[in-house]
Amino acid sequence: MLGLLEAREKKVQEEVARLREEAERVRAALDAAESTLARLSEARDTVAEVPPGGSAPG
């Protein structure tokens, strides 16, 4: 009985480790996507400041 519990515990520990690694990859992908979204939003705001048919001051 103890052997079965230990085997099950080992499997769950491996699953936890795998899920943590996956969560790290997802977190990195989310960070990259959020950064891209922020840059696109800033670019949109900049373009919105340019008068129609005009050019940006400078």
C-alpha positions, 0 to 999 in steps of 0.5 A, a space after each residue: 500500500 505504501 509503495 502505491 502511495 509513493 508511486 502516485 506521489 511521484 507521478 503527481 510531483 512530475 505532473 506539478 513540475 511539468 505544469 510549472 514549466 508550462 506555466 513559465 512558458 505561458 507567462 513568457 508568451 503573455 508578457 511578450 504579447 502584452 508588450 506588443 499590445 502596449 507598443 501597438 496602442 502607443 503607435 495608434 495613439 501617435 497616429 491619432 495625433 496626426 491631423 488628417 491630411 497633415 503631418 506631425 509637428 516637428 
